[in-house]
């Protein structure tokens, strides 16, 4: 299985369409067999999408991505896990353990593991914590 993670420095890039690098990880079972980082800076959106499918990527783990890209990749057999934020290495580790889901945010270390939580998807609350904005 091949996993692709758009990165910005060491973190999951906030947007797929403008990420400077793509980290491609080839897995055998739950172990990393091969990995490479590719520059994406000179590629337009369609080239980025074609790049993923031509490299045989099975899953894309990313931050923000539009519905056009999700649909385009889905038609080519690439599953998208989106709205994920945090250090790319920690995100990959969570995926390998089977704990990564869309809308996860992972930040830093604590005594017994990572600070990870699922973002609210029902809508933001106003300043006093009541109702939707």
N, CA, C and O atoms as a printed pandas DataFrame, in Angstrom:
     atom_number atom_name residue_name chain_id  residue_number  x_coord  y_coord  z_coord
0              1         N          UNK        A               1    0.850   -1.174    0.000
1              2        CA          UNK        A               1    0.000    0.000    0.000
2              3         C          UNK        A               1    0.893    1.233    0.000
3              4         O          UNK        A               1    1.919    1.273    0.678
4              5         N          UNK        A               2    0.488    2.234   -0.767
5              6        CA          UNK        A               2    1.221    3.508   -0.791
6              7         C          UNK        A               2    0.347    4.598   -0.186
7              8         O          UNK        A               2   -0.817    4.767   -0.548
8              9         N          UNK        A               3    0.950    5.333    0.751
9             10        CA          UNK        A               3    0.303    6.457    1.422
10            11         C          UNK        A               3    1.027    7.724    0.986
11            12         O          UNK        A               3    2.255    7.741    0.910
12            13         N          UNK        A               4    0.282    8.775    0.701
13            14        CA          UNK        A               4    0.876   10.075    0.386
14            15         C          UNK        A               4    0.393   11.093    1.407
15            16         O          UNK        A               4   -0.794   11.155    1.729
16            17         N          UNK        A               5    1.333   11.894    1.914
17            18        CA          UNK        A               5    1.011   12.950    2.873
18            19         C          UNK        A               5    1.636   14.250    2.364
19            20         O          UNK        A               5    2.861   14.357    2.310
20            21         N          UNK        A               6    0.818   15.241    1.990
21            22        CA          UNK        A               6    1.364   16.544    1.616
22            23         C          UNK        A               6    1.967   17.199    2.862
23            24         O          UNK        A               6    1.320   17.255    3.908
24            25         N          UNK        A               7    3.195   17.690    2.751
25            26        CA          UNK        A               7    3.848   18.240    3.941
26            27         C          UNK        A               7    4.326   19.668    3.713
27            28         O          UNK        A               7    4.606   20.096    2.594
28            29         N          UNK        A               8    4.402   20.374    4.820
29            30        CA          UNK        A               8    4.943   21.730    4.882
30            31         C          UNK        A               8    5.926   21.702    6.041
31            32         O          UNK        A               8    5.520   21.771    7.201
32            33         N          UNK        A               9    7.215   21.600    5.736
33            34        CA          UNK        A               9    8.206   21.385    6.793
34            35         C          UNK        A               9    8.069   19.963    7.305
35            36         O          UNK        A               9    8.261   19.002    6.559
36            37         N          UNK        A              10    7.732   19.834    8.592
37            38        CA          UNK        A              10    7.537   18.507    9.185
38            39         C          UNK        A              10    6.073   18.215    9.458
39            40         O          UNK        A              10    5.734   17.155    9.984
40            41         N          UNK        A              11    5.205   19.151    9.104
41            42        CA          UNK        A              11    3.778   19.018    9.418
42            43         C          UNK        A              11    2.957   18.667    8.177
43            44         O          UNK        A              11    3.387   18.880    7.043
44            45         N          UNK        A              12    1.772   18.126    8.422
45            46        CA          UNK        A              12    0.821   17.922    7.329
46            47         C          UNK        A              12    0.467   19.305    6.789
47            48         O          UNK        A              12    0.098   20.200    7.549
48            49         N          UNK        A              13    0.582   19.470    5.489
49            50        CA          UNK        A              13    0.301   20.773    4.878
50            51         C          UNK        A              13   -1.168   21.146    5.079
51            52         O          UNK        A              13   -2.048   20.298    4.935
52            53         N          UNK        A              14   -1.436   22.411    5.409
53            54        CA          UNK        A              14   -2.832   22.828    5.610
54            55         C          UNK        A              14   -3.689   22.705    4.347
55            56         O          UNK        A              14   -4.906   22.541    4.439
56            57         N          UNK        A              15   -3.058   22.784    3.164
57            58        CA          UNK        A              15   -3.796   22.679    1.900
58            59         C          UNK        A              15   -3.047   21.759    0.944
59            60         O          UNK        A              15   -1.844   21.916    0.740
60            61         N          UNK        A              16   -3.753   20.806    0.365
61            62        CA          UNK        A              16   -3.153   19.911   -0.626
62            63         C          UNK        A              16   -2.705   20.679   -1.865
63            64         O          UNK        A              16   -1.621   20.430   -2.393
64            65         N          UNK        A              17   -3.532   21.609   -2.328
65            66        CA          UNK        A              17   -3.284   22.274   -3.607
66            67         C          UNK        A              17   -2.084   23.211   -3.619
67            68         O          UNK        A              17   -1.663   23.635   -4.694
68            69         N          UNK        A              18   -1.523   23.547   -2.472
69            70        CA          UNK        A              18   -0.348   24.426   -2.437
70            71         C          UNK        A              18    0.815   23.833   -1.639
71            72         O          UNK        A              18    1.758   24.553   -1.312
72            73         N          UNK        A              19    0.769   22.557   -1.323
73            74        CA          UNK        A              19    1.840   21.955   -0.514
74            75         C          UNK        A              19    3.161   21.979   -1.285
75            76         O          UNK        A              19    3.183   21.722   -2.489
76            77         N          UNK        A              20    4.260   22.286   -0.594
77            78        CA          UNK        A              20    5.548   22.312   -1.277
78            79         C          UNK        A              20    6.147   20.924   -1.517
79            80         O          UNK        A              20    6.925   20.738   -2.452
80            81         N          UNK        A              21    5.783   19.943   -0.669
81            82        CA          UNK        A              21    6.356   18.605   -0.785
82            83         C          UNK        A              21    5.298   17.539   -0.568
83            84         O          UNK        A              21    4.271   17.774    0.069
84            85         N          UNK        A              22    5.572   16.362   -1.113
85            86        CA          UNK        A              22    4.705   15.211   -0.912
86            87         C          UNK        A              22    5.566   14.078   -0.365
87            88         O          UNK        A              22    6.591   13.724   -0.948
88            89         N          UNK        A              23    5.139   13.519    0.755
89            90        CA          UNK        A              23    5.845   12.398    1.379
90            91         C          UNK        A              23    5.097   11.134    0.986
91            92         O          UNK        A              23    3.943   10.951    1.371
92            93         N          UNK        A              24    5.744   10.264    0.223
93            94        CA          UNK        A              24    5.130    9.001   -0.188
94            95         C          UNK        A              24    5.781    7.877    0.601
95            96         O          UNK        A              24    7.001    7.719    0.608
96            97         N          UNK        A              25    4.934    7.101    1.265
97            98        CA          UNK        A              25    5.396    6.008    2.115
98            99         C          UNK        A              25    4.802    4.713    1.582
99           100         O          UNK        A              25    3.585    4.592    1.434
100          101         N          UNK        A              26    5.663    3.750    1.297
101          102        CA          UNK        A              26    5.200    2.439    0.849
102          103         C          UNK        A              26    5.217    1.495    2.043
103          104         O          UNK        A              26    6.223    1.373    2.742
104          105         N          UNK        A              27    4.095    0.834    2.264
105          106        CA          UNK        A              27    3.938   -0.038    3.429
106          107         C          UNK        A              27    3.843   -1.497    3.009
107          108         O          UNK        A              27    3.305   -1.828    1.952
108          109         N          UNK        A              28    4.375   -2.350    3.855
109          110        CA          UNK        A              28    4.144   -3.785    3.753
110          111         C          UNK        A              28    3.524   -4.173    5.078
111          112         O          UNK        A              28    4.208   -4.227    6.100
112          113         N          UNK        A              29    2.230   -4.445    5.062
113          114        CA          UNK        A              29    1.504   -4.638    6.314
114          115         C          UNK        A              29    1.434   -3.303    7.037
115          116         O          UNK        A              29    0.938   -2.319    6.489
116          117         N          UNK        A              30    1.925   -3.272    8.254
117          118        CA          UNK        A              30    1.950   -2.025    9.028
118          119         C          UNK        A              30    3.370   -1.496    9.218
119          120         O          UNK        A              30    3.628   -0.712   10.132
120          121         N          UNK        A              31    4.283   -1.923    8.361
121          122        CA          UNK        A              31    5.675   -1.479    8.455
122          123         C          UNK        A              31    6.063   -0.678    7.218
123          124         O          UNK        A              31    5.666   -0.997    6.097
124          125         N          UNK        A              32    6.846    0.366    7.450
125          126        CA          UNK        A              32    7.328    1.208    6.350
126          127         C          UNK        A              32    8.428    0.455    5.615
127          128         O          UNK        A              32    9.433    0.062    6.206
128          129         N          UNK        A              33    8.221    0.262    4.319
129          130        CA          UNK        A              33    9.200   -0.440    3.498
130          131         C          UNK        A              33   10.085    0.540    2.730
131          132         O          UNK        A              33   11.287    0.322    2.583
132          133         N          UNK        A              34    9.473    1.623    2.243
133          134        CA          UNK        A              34   10.202    2.602    1.432
134          135         C          UNK        A              34    9.513    3.948    1.593
135          136         O          UNK        A              34    8.295    4.012    1.764
136          137         N          UNK        A              35   10.287    5.017    1.539
137          138        CA          UNK        A              35    9.701    6.354    1.600
138          139         C          UNK        A              35   10.513    7.315    0.753
139          140         O          UNK        A              35   11.718    7.144    0.566
140          141         N          UNK        A              36    9.826    8.333    0.246
141          142        CA          UNK        A              36   10.499    9.367   -0.539
142          143         C          UNK        A              36    9.732   10.672   -0.412
143          144         O          UNK        A              36    8.526   10.677   -0.167
144          145         N          UNK        A              37   10.440   11.772   -0.578
145          146        CA          UNK        A              37    9.821   13.098   -0.570
146          147         C          UNK        A              37   10.020   13.712   -1.947
147          148         O          UNK        A              37   11.119   13.716   -2.501
148          149         N          UNK        A              38    8.920   14.231   -2.479
149          150        CA          UNK        A              38    8.939   14.807   -3.817
150          151         C          UNK        A              38    8.542   16.272   -3.763
151          152         O          UNK        A              38    7.618   16.645   -3.041
152          153         N          UNK        A              39    9.239   17.099   -4.527
153          154        CA          UNK        A              39    8.876   18.511   -4.617
154          155         C          UNK        A              39    7.611   18.650   -5.462
155          156         O          UNK        A              39    7.490   18.042   -6.526
156          157         N          UNK        A              40    6.676   19.456   -4.973
157          158        CA          UNK        A              40    5.412   19.681   -5.682
158          159         C          UNK        A              40    5.249   21.149   -6.075
159          160         O          UNK        A              40    4.232   21.524   -6.659
160          161         N          UNK        A              41    6.235   21.975   -5.762
161          162        CA          UNK        A              41    6.108   23.426   -5.929
162          163         C          UNK        A              41    5.818   23.861   -7.361
163          164         O          UNK        A              41    5.079   24.822   -7.572
164          165         N          UNK        A              42    6.382   23.177   -8.340
165          166        CA          UNK        A              42    6.219   23.620   -9.729
166          167         C          UNK        A              42    4.992   23.010  -10.415
167          168         O          UNK        A              42    4.743   23.286  -11.588
168          169         N          UNK        A              43    4.225   22.187   -9.698
169          170        CA          UNK        A              43    3.086   21.500  -10.311
170          171         C          UNK        A              43    1.777   22.244  -10.082
171          172         O          UNK        A              43    1.523   22.750   -8.989
172          173         N          UNK        A              44    0.947   22.306  -11.121
173          174        CA          UNK        A              44   -0.388   22.874  -10.939
174          175         C          UNK        A              44   -1.307   21.794  -10.353
175          176         O          UNK        A              44   -0.874   20.663  -10.137
176          177         N          UNK        A              45   -2.555   22.137  -10.100
177          178        CA          UNK        A              45   -3.469   21.214   -9.425
178          179         C          UNK        A              45   -3.665   19.916  -10.205
179          180         O          UNK        A              45   -3.604   18.834   -9.621
180          181         N          UNK        A              46   -3.896   20.007  -11.503
181          182        CA          UNK        A              46   -4.120   18.798  -12.304
182          183         C          UNK        A              46   -2.873   17.922  -12.344
183          184         O          UNK        A              46   -2.979   16.696  -12.322
184          185         N          UNK        A              47   -1.697   18.535  -12.402
185          186        CA          UNK        A              47   -0.455   17.766  -12.381
186          187         C          UNK        A              47   -0.272   17.064  -11.034
187          188         O          UNK        A              47    0.211   15.933  -10.984
188          189         N          UNK        A              48   -0.655   17.729   -9.951
189          190        CA          UNK        A              48   -0.567   17.119   -8.619
190          191         C          UNK        A              48   -1.461   15.883   -8.536
191          192         O          UNK        A              48   -1.049   14.840   -8.029
192          193         N          UNK        A              49   -2.680   16.012   -9.038
193          194        CA          UNK        A              49   -3.619   14.888   -9.011
194          195         C          UNK        A              49   -3.117   13.733   -9.874
195          196         O          UNK        A              49   -3.172   12.577   -9.455
196          197         N          UNK        A              50   -2.631   14.037  -11.069
197          198        CA          UNK        A              50   -2.100   12.999  -11.951
198          199         C          UNK        A              50   -0.861   12.342  -11.353
199          200         O          UNK        A              50   -0.639   11.143  -11.522
200          201         N          UNK        A              51   -0.061   13.137  -10.656
201          202        CA          UNK        A              51    1.154   12.637  -10.015
202          203         C          UNK        A              51    0.816   11.548   -8.989
203          204         O          UNK        A              51    1.493   10.523   -8.915
204          205         N          UNK        A              52   -0.229   11.782   -8.206
205          206        CA          UNK        A              52   -0.638   10.794   -7.199
206          207         C          UNK        A              52   -1.087    9.493   -7.851
207          208         O          UNK        A              52   -0.642    8.415   -7.455
208          209         N          UNK        A              53   -1.954    9.582   -8.835
209          210        CA          UNK        A              53   -2.462    8.354   -9.449
210          211         C          UNK        A              53   -1.387    7.633  -10.262
211          212         O          UNK        A              53   -1.380    6.403  -10.304
212          213         N          UNK        A              54   -0.480    8.365  -10.907
213          214        CA          UNK        A              54    0.580    7.716  -11.690
214          215         C          UNK        A              54    1.616    7.025  -10.804
215          216         O          UNK        A              54    2.300    6.106  -11.255
216          217         N          UNK        A              55    1.735    7.453   -9.568
217          218        CA          UNK        A              55    2.670    6.821   -8.629
218          219         C          UNK        A              55    2.050    5.637   -7.893
219          220         O          UNK        A              55    2.718    4.980   -7.095
220          221         N          UNK        A              56    0.780    5.366   -8.159
221          222        CA          UNK        A              56    0.132    4.214   -7.536
222          223         C          UNK        A              56   -0.256    4.423   -6.085
223          224         O          UNK        A              56   -0.303    3.470   -5.308
224          225         N          UNK        A              57   -0.536    5.675   -5.715
225          226        CA          UNK        A              57   -0.921    5.985   -4.332
226          227         C          UNK        A              57   -2.320    5.433   -4.061
227          228         O          UNK        A              57   -3.236    5.615   -4.864
228          229         N          UNK        A              58   -2.475    4.750   -2.910
229          230        CA          UNK        A              58   -3.760    4.177   -2.501
230          231         C          UNK        A              58   -4.540    5.099   -1.579
231          232         O          UNK        A              58   -5.768    5.153   -1.642
232          233         N          UNK        A              59   -3.821    5.835   -0.709
233          234        CA          UNK        A              59   -4.471    6.725    0.261
234          235         C          UNK        A              59   -3.719    8.040    0.328
235          236         O          UNK        A              59   -2.489    8.077    0.296
236          237         N          UNK        A              60   -4.487    9.123    0.421
237          238        CA          UNK        A              60   -3.932   10.453    0.631
238          239         C          UNK        A              60   -4.401   10.925    1.996
239          240         O          UNK        A              60   -5.603   10.996    2.252
240          241         N          UNK        A              61   -3.459   11.249    2.872
241          242        CA          UNK        A              61   -3.773   11.805    4.191
242          243         C          UNK        A              61   -3.387   13.270    4.122
243          244         O          UNK        A              61   -2.215   13.592    3.924
244          245         N          UNK        A              62   -4.360   14.167    4.282
245          246        CA          UNK        A              62   -4.057   15.575    4.047
246          247         C          UNK        A              62   -4.847   16.493    4.962
247          248         O          UNK        A              62   -5.739   16.063    5.693
248          249         N          UNK        A              63   -4.496   17.764    4.902
249          250        CA          UNK        A              63   -5.240   18.803    5.605
250          251         C          UNK        A              63   -6.447   19.174    4.765
251          252         O          UNK        A              63   -7.317   18.339    4.515
252          253         N          UNK        A              64   -6.504   20.421    4.329
253          254        CA          UNK        A              64   -7.626   20.877    3.522
254          255         C          UNK        A              64   -7.507   20.431    2.074
255          256         O          UNK        A              64   -6.422   20.425    1.493
256          257         N          UNK        A              65   -8.644   20.059    1.506
257          258        CA          UNK        A              65   -8.694   19.648    0.103
258          259         C          UNK        A              65  -10.117   19.899   -0.390
259          260         O          UNK        A              65  -11.076   19.691    0.354
260          261         N          UNK        A              66  -10.257   20.340   -1.628
261          262        CA          UNK        A              66  -11.609   20.635   -2.121
262          263         C          UNK        A              66  -12.298   19.375   -2.656
263          264         O          UNK        A              66  -11.663   18.346   -2.888
264          265         N          UNK        A              67  -13.605   19.491   -2.840
265          266        CA          UNK        A              67  -14.408   18.340   -3.278
266          267         C          UNK        A              67  -14.036   17.876   -4.682
267          268         O          UNK        A              67  -14.120   16.685   -4.982
268          269         N          UNK        A              68  -13.629   18.797   -5.540
269          270        CA          UNK        A              68  -13.190   18.412   -6.883
270          271         C          UNK        A              68  -12.038   17.415   -6.796
271          272         O          UNK        A              68  -12.044   16.392   -7.480
272          273         N          UNK        A              69  -11.051   17.717   -5.953
273          274        CA          UNK        A              69   -9.887   16.837   -5.808
274          275         C          UNK        A              69  -10.278   15.494   -5.195
275          276         O          UNK        A              69   -9.814   14.445   -5.641
276          277         N          UNK        A              70  -11.131   15.529   -4.176
277          278        CA          UNK        A              70  -11.578   14.284   -3.537
278          279         C          UNK        A              70  -12.285   13.402   -4.566
279          280         O          UNK        A              70  -12.024   12.201   -4.639
280          281         N          UNK        A              71  -13.177   13.991   -5.358
281          282        CA          UNK        A              71  -13.903   13.233   -6.380
282          283         C          UNK        A              71  -12.957   12.695   -7.451
283          284         O          UNK        A              71  -13.051   11.535   -7.852
284          285         N          UNK        A              72  -12.045   13.554   -7.908
285          286        CA          UNK        A              72  -11.089   13.169   -8.949
286          287         C          UNK        A              72  -10.236   11.987   -8.483
287          288         O          UNK        A              72  -10.053   11.019   -9.221
288          289         N          UNK        A              73   -9.724   12.070   -7.267
289          290        CA          UNK        A              73   -8.893   10.989   -6.739
290          291         C          UNK        A              73   -9.717    9.730   -6.489
291          292         O          UNK        A              73   -9.252    8.620   -6.748
292          293         N          UNK        A              74  -10.932    9.900   -5.987
293          294        CA          UNK        A              74  -11.805    8.752   -5.744
294          295         C          UNK        A              74  -12.100    7.975   -7.014
295          296         O          UNK        A              74  -12.161    6.745   -6.990
296          297         N          UNK        A              75  -12.283    8.680   -8.124
297          298        CA          UNK        A              75  -12.518    8.026   -9.416
298          299         C          UNK        A              75  -11.319    7.202   -9.858
299          300         O          UNK        A              75  -11.461    6.274  -10.654
300          301         N          UNK        A              76  -10.156    7.528   -9.353
301          302        CA          UNK        A              76   -8.928    6.810   -9.698
302          303         C          UNK        A              76   -8.500    5.827   -8.608
303          304         O          UNK        A              76   -7.391    5.293   -8.644
304          305         N          UNK        A              77   -9.386    5.596   -7.643
305          306        CA          UNK        A              77   -9.117    4.588   -6.618
306          307         C          UNK        A              77   -8.279    5.055   -5.448
307          308         O          UNK        A              77   -7.788    4.233   -4.675
308          309         N          UNK        A              78   -8.103    6.367   -5.300
309          310        CA          UNK        A              78   -7.326    6.904   -4.181
310          311         C          UNK        A              78   -8.299    7.339   -3.087
311          312         O          UNK        A              78   -9.138    8.213   -3.308
312          313         N          UNK        A              79   -8.183    6.728   -1.908
313          314        CA          UNK        A              79   -9.014    7.115   -0.764
314          315         C          UNK        A              79   -8.391    8.335   -0.100
315          316         O          UNK        A              79   -7.174    8.395    0.073
316          317         N          UNK        A              80   -9.219    9.308    0.271
317          318        CA          UNK        A              80   -8.728   10.543    0.883
318          319         C          UNK        A              80   -9.181   10.617    2.333
319          320         O          UNK        A              80  -10.374   10.535    2.625
320          321         N          UNK        A              81   -8.220   10.773    3.238
321          322        CA          UNK        A              81   -8.496   11.053    4.650
322          323         C          UNK        A              81   -8.100   12.509    4.835
323          324         O          UNK        A              81   -6.914   12.837    4.827
324          325         N          UNK        A              82   -9.093   13.393    5.003
325          326        CA          UNK        A              82   -8.799   14.826    4.959
326          327         C          UNK        A              82   -9.100   15.528    6.281
327          328         O          UNK        A              82   -9.633   14.939    7.221
328          329         N          UNK        A              83   -8.736   16.811    6.314
329          330        CA          UNK        A              83   -8.866   17.662    7.503
330          331         C          UNK        A              83   -8.067   17.123    8.677
331          332         O          UNK        A              83   -8.504   17.193    9.826
332          333         N          UNK        A              84   -6.896   16.588    8.379
333          334        CA          UNK        A              84   -5.984   16.077    9.399
334          335         C          UNK        A              84   -4.884   17.114    9.583
335          336         O          UNK        A              84   -4.378   17.663    8.604
336          337         N          UNK        A              85   -4.510   17.386   10.829
337          338        CA          UNK        A              85   -3.461   18.365   11.120
338          339         C          UNK        A              85   -2.489   17.785   12.132
339          340         O          UNK        A              85   -2.854   16.935   12.944
340          341         N          UNK        A              86   -1.244   18.255   12.075
341          342        CA          UNK        A              86   -0.246   17.843   13.051
342          343         C          UNK        A              86    1.064   17.469   12.386
343          344         O          UNK        A              86    1.244   17.649   11.181
344          345         N          UNK        A              87    1.976   16.946   13.193
345          346        CA          UNK        A              87    3.269   16.488   12.696
346          347         C          UNK        A              87    3.051   15.271   11.796
347          348         O          UNK        A              87    2.344   14.336   12.174
348          349         N          UNK        A              88    3.650   15.283   10.622
349          350        CA          UNK        A              88    3.428   14.215    9.644
350          351         C          UNK        A              88    3.829   12.845   10.187
351          352         O          UNK        A              88    3.136   11.858    9.942
352          353         N          UNK        A              89    4.928   12.774   10.913
353          354        CA          UNK        A              89    5.367   11.496   11.480
354          355         C          UNK        A              89    4.382   10.937   12.488
355          356         O          UNK        A              89    4.141    9.731   12.526
356          357         N          UNK        A              90    3.808   11.820   13.312
357          358        CA          UNK        A              90    2.818   11.387   14.303
358          359         C          UNK        A              90    1.533   10.940   13.623
359          360         O          UNK        A              90    0.906    9.969   14.047
360          361         N          UNK        A              91    1.145   11.642   12.576
361          362        CA          UNK        A              91   -0.057   11.283   11.821
362          363         C          UNK        A              91    0.127    9.905   11.176
363          364         O          UNK        A              91   -0.780    9.074   11.219
364          365         N          UNK        A              92    1.297    9.662   10.579
365          366        CA          UNK        A              92    1.568    8.352    9.985
366          367         C          UNK        A              92    1.530    7.256   11.050
367          368         O          UNK        A              92    0.973    6.183   10.817
368          369         N          UNK        A              93    2.121    7.524   12.221
369          370        CA          UNK        A              93    2.112    6.535   13.309
370          371         C          UNK        A              93    0.685    6.198   13.729
371          372         O          UNK        A              93    0.367    5.032   13.965
372          373         N          UNK        A              94   -0.173    7.205   13.824
373          374        CA          UNK        A              94   -1.580    6.959   14.159
374          375         C          UNK        A              94   -2.261    6.125   13.079
375          376         O          UNK        A              94   -3.036    5.221   13.388
376          377         N          UNK        A              95   -1.978    6.423   11.823
377          378        CA          UNK        A              95   -2.563    5.648   10.733
378          379         C          UNK        A              95   -2.127    4.190   10.825
379          380         O          UNK        A              95   -2.946    3.284   10.667
380          381         N          UNK        A              96   -0.847    3.962   11.078
381          382        CA          UNK        A              96   -0.326    2.596   11.158
382          383         C          UNK        A              96   -0.956    1.807   12.301
383          384         O          UNK        A              96   -1.102    0.588   12.212
384          385         N          UNK        A              97   -1.328    2.501   13.370
385          386        CA          UNK        A              97   -1.986    1.839   14.506
386          387         C          UNK        A              97   -3.495    1.723   14.307
387          388         O          UNK        A              97   -4.187    1.125   15.131
388          389         N          UNK        A              98   -4.008    2.293   13.211
389          390        CA          UNK        A              98   -5.437    2.212   12.929
390          391         C          UNK        A              98   -6.274    3.217   13.687
391          392         O          UNK        A              98   -7.482    3.027   13.832
392          393         N          UNK        A              99   -5.653    4.302   14.182
393          394        CA          UNK        A              99   -6.368    5.290   14.988
394          395         C          UNK        A              99   -6.648    6.604   14.266
395          396         O          UNK        A              99   -7.255    7.500   14.853
396          397         N          UNK        A             100   -6.230    6.745   13.027
397          398        CA          UNK        A             100   -6.410    8.014   12.321
398          399         C          UNK        A             100   -7.746    8.043   11.599
399          400         O          UNK        A             100   -8.101    7.101   10.891
400          401         N          UNK        A             101   -8.477    9.119   11.781
401          402        CA          UNK        A             101   -9.767    9.336   11.126
402          403         C          UNK        A             101   -9.798   10.771   10.596
403          404         O          UNK        A             101   -9.021   11.613   11.047
404          405         N          UNK        A             102  -10.695   11.058    9.637
405          406        CA          UNK        A             102  -10.825   12.449    9.189
406          407         C          UNK        A             102  -11.143   13.362   10.367
407          408         O          UNK        A             102  -11.776   12.946   11.337
408          409         N          UNK        A             103  -10.702   14.592   10.272
409          410        CA          UNK        A             103  -10.947   15.623   11.291
410          411         C          UNK        A             103  -10.068   15.477   12.530
411          412         O          UNK        A             103  -10.361   16.104   13.548
412          413         N          UNK        A             104   -9.001   14.674   12.486
413          414        CA          UNK        A             104   -8.124   14.539   13.646
414          415         C          UNK        A             104   -7.079   15.645   13.656
415          416         O          UNK        A             104   -6.598   16.089   12.613
416          417         N          UNK        A             105   -6.747   16.068   14.852
417          418        CA          UNK        A             105   -5.697   17.057   15.067
418          419         C          UNK        A             105   -4.741   16.470   16.094
419          420         O          UNK        A             105   -5.166   16.114   17.193
420          421         N          UNK        A             106   -3.473   16.362   15.762
421          422        CA          UNK        A             106   -2.484   15.759   16.654
422          423         C          UNK        A             106   -1.387   16.774   16.925
423          424         O          UNK        A             106   -0.808   17.333   15.993
424          425         N          UNK        A             107   -1.108   17.007   18.170
425          426        CA          UNK        A             107   -0.129   18.027   18.520
426          427         C          UNK        A             107    0.724   17.584   19.691
427          428         O          UNK        A             107    0.213   17.285   20.770
428          429         N          UNK        A             108    2.027   17.545   19.468
429          430        CA          UNK        A             108    2.991   17.372   20.539
430          431         C          UNK        A             108    2.875   16.085   21.322
431          432         O          UNK        A             108    2.104   15.188   20.979
432          433         N          UNK        A             109    3.660   16.016   22.381
433          434        CA          UNK        A             109    3.695   14.838   23.234
434          435         C          UNK        A             109    3.214   15.198   24.624
435          436         O          UNK        A             109    3.322   16.341   25.067
436          437         N          UNK        A             110    2.692   14.215   25.284
437          438        CA          UNK        A             110    2.393   14.333   26.700
438          439         C          UNK        A             110    2.956   13.088   27.356
439          440         O          UNK        A             110    3.574   12.272   26.672
440          441         N          UNK        A             111    2.774   12.914   28.622
441          442        CA          UNK        A             111    3.387   11.781   29.307
442          443         C          UNK        A             111    2.990   10.430   28.730
443          444         O          UNK        A             111    3.840    9.549   28.595
444          445         N          UNK        A             112    1.749   10.251   28.395
445          446        CA          UNK        A             112    1.281    8.930   27.961
446          447         C          UNK        A             112    0.867    8.912   26.496
447          448         O          UNK        A             112   -0.075    8.205   26.140
448          449         N          UNK        A             113    1.525    9.648   25.663
449          450        CA          UNK        A             113    1.208    9.604   24.241
450          451         C          UNK        A             113    0.967   10.971   23.640
451          452         O          UNK        A             113    1.449   11.979   24.156
452          453         N          UNK        A             114    0.229   11.004   22.560
453          454        CA          UNK        A             114   -0.028   12.234   21.822
454          455         C          UNK        A             114   -1.282   12.923   22.311
455          456         O          UNK        A             114   -2.213   12.281   22.797
456          457         N          UNK        A             115   -1.295   14.243   22.176
457          458        CA          UNK        A             115   -2.539   14.990   22.342
458          459         C          UNK        A             115   -3.253   14.901   21.002
459          460         O          UNK        A             115   -2.822   15.531   20.035
460          461         N          UNK        A             116   -4.299   14.160   20.924
461          462        CA          UNK        A             116   -5.059   14.040   19.688
462          463         C          UNK        A             116   -6.532   14.143   20.003
463          464         O          UNK        A             116   -7.009   13.590   20.994
464          465         N          UNK        A             117   -7.233   14.839   19.172
465          466        CA          UNK        A             117   -8.675   14.929   19.371
466          467         C          UNK        A             117   -9.353   15.145   18.034
467          468         O          UNK        A             117   -8.735   15.557   17.053
468          469         N          UNK        A             118  -10.619   14.859   18.026
469          470        CA          UNK        A             118  -11.436   15.057   16.835
470          471         C          UNK        A             118  -12.014   16.457   16.887
471          472         O          UNK        A             118  -12.518   16.888   17.924
472          473         N          UNK        A             119  -11.945   17.159   15.785
473          474        CA          UNK        A             119  -12.491   18.511   15.719
474          475         C          UNK        A             119  -14.009   18.468   15.743
475          476         O          UNK        A             119  -14.620   17.464   15.378
476          477         N          UNK        A             120  -14.611   19.571   16.176
477          478        CA          UNK        A             120  -16.075   19.705   16.114
478          479         C          UNK        A             120  -16.492   19.796   14.660
479          480         O          UNK        A             120  -15.881   20.529   13.882
480          481         N          UNK        A             121  -17.507   19.071   14.294
481          482        CA          UNK        A             121  -17.994   19.158   12.923
482          483         C          UNK        A             121  -19.415   19.708   12.865
483          484         O          UNK        A             121  -19.971   19.858   11.778
484          485         N          UNK        A             122  -20.010   20.011   14.020
485          486        CA          UNK        A             122  -21.382   20.506   14.035
486          487         C          UNK        A             122  -21.459   21.997   13.757
487          488         O          UNK        A             122  -22.553   22.517   13.542
488          489         N          UNK        A             123  -20.373   22.677   13.756
489          490        CA          UNK        A             123  -20.385   24.128   13.547
490          491         C          UNK        A             123  -19.725   24.810   14.725
491          492         O          UNK        A             123  -19.647   24.265   15.826
492          493         N          UNK        A             124  -19.257   26.003   14.469
493          494        CA          UNK        A             124  -18.602   26.754   15.541
494          495         C          UNK        A             124  -19.647   27.326   16.474
495          496         O          UNK        A             124  -20.797   27.541   16.091
496          497         N          UNK        A             125  -19.236   27.566   17.687
497          498        CA          UNK        A             125  -20.127   28.198   18.653
498          499         C          UNK        A             125  -19.739   29.668   18.778
499          500         O          UNK        A             125  -18.602   30.049   18.498
500          501         N          UNK        A             126  -20.696   30.481   19.200
501          502        CA          UNK        A             126  -20.398   31.902   19.347
502          503         C          UNK        A             126  -19.529   32.130   20.583
503          504         O          UNK        A             126  -19.182   31.176   21.280
504          505         N          UNK        A             127  -19.184   33.357   20.852
505          506        CA          UNK        A             127  -18.221   33.688   21.906
506          507         C          UNK        A             127  -18.632   33.208   23.295
507          508         O          UNK        A             127  -17.762   32.873   24.099
508          509         N          UNK        A             128  -19.916   33.163   23.602
509          510        CA          UNK        A             128  -20.315   32.728   24.937
510          511         C          UNK        A             128  -20.550   31.218   24.998
511          512         O          UNK        A             128  -21.019   30.708   26.016
512          513         N          UNK        A             129  -20.226   30.492   23.910
513          514        CA          UNK        A             129  -20.326   29.042   23.916
514          515         C          UNK        A             129  -21.702   28.498   23.594
515          516         O          UNK        A             129  -21.928   27.291   23.687
516          517         N          UNK        A             130  -22.617   29.360   23.220
517          518        CA          UNK        A             130  -23.981   28.903   22.925
518          519         C          UNK        A             130  -24.330   29.145   21.463
519          520         O          UNK        A             130  -23.969   30.171   20.885
520          521         N          UNK        A             131  -25.023   28.204   20.886
521          522        CA          UNK        A             131  -25.547   28.383   19.537
522          523         C          UNK        A             131  -24.477   28.371   18.465
523          524         O          UNK        A             131  -23.282   28.403   18.759
524          525         N          UNK        A             132  -24.911   28.326   17.245
525          526        CA          UNK        A             132  -23.986   28.334   16.112
526          527         C          UNK        A             132  -23.756   29.752   15.635
527          528         O          UNK        A             132  -24.609   30.623   15.800
528          529         N          UNK        A             133  -22.602   29.972   15.044
529          530        CA          UNK        A             133  -22.265   31.276   14.489
530          531         C          UNK        A             133  -22.932   31.421   13.147
531          532         O          UNK        A             133  -22.783   32.453   12.492
